[in-house]
Amino acid sequence: MYKPSVNIKLPEDPDTIIWKYLSFSKFLDLLLSRRLFMARSDKFEDQYEGTFSEPTFEEIKKLSVNNPDFLDYYNAHRKKVVVSSWHINEYESYAMWQIFTQNNEGLALQTTVGRLQQALWPETESDQYIGQVNYIDYKREYIPFDDAFFPFLFKRKSFSYEREIRVISDLSSTNTPINDGIKINVDINQLIERIYIHPKSEDWYKKVVVEILDKLGFDFRIEKSDLESEILI
């Protein structure tokens, strides 16, 4: 169940457009399972996920002198937090196509912040929170730690191109097996507003995507990539 939090910031406009770029296999898994995959936070490529900036870490070390369990909690917590990442952008991103898809066979899901909030099911073992990532200088800037989710809503400035919105869930109080992540129930028709097929994909691939959606009973709006537009001279 999505729960708003006064400490976690989101764009004020619920119609803010967000995207998820993914491979064909992950797209197919989403359609077949009708469940959204959330990755374990310590499995991300960025090793700083769920950690603190240097000023914050120095303060935590001082607090941990007489309470070593304090620091151990944060180290263990990363393994219990799962994340689904989305990209804020009014338009398609060439960079996101390059990073998250391969062999010209990826897809992009377009939705809005409001639709994402409404798509999350209430019947879940743990609450889901949605927040916008802050990009800071980890050597100089401070990350507050009065909220257990804050370490997962900050990243280094080097990743600012991601313009990320995150669905975050803490599974510490559940017995859910996590491994590399979990899948959560979503209203997939509410979640997906439009589907964009990779701009460099072949015609046969586009037909396959359309046929699969038809056979599975989905009628999502499929858009031609703006990056595929013909040159006008």
Buried (B, 14 or more C-beta within 10 A) or exposed (E): EBEEEEEBEBBEEEEBBBBBBBBBEBBBBBBEEBBBBBBBBBBBEEEBBBBBBBBBBEBBEEEBEEEEEBBEEBEEBBBBBBBBBBBBBEEBBEEBBEBBBEEEBBBBBBBBBBBBBBBBBEEBEBBBBBBBBBBBEBEEBBBEBEBBBBBBBBBBEEEEEBBBBBBBBBBEEBEEEBEEBBBBBBEBEBBBBBBBBBBBBEEEBBEBBEEBBEEEEEEBEBBEBEBEEEEEE
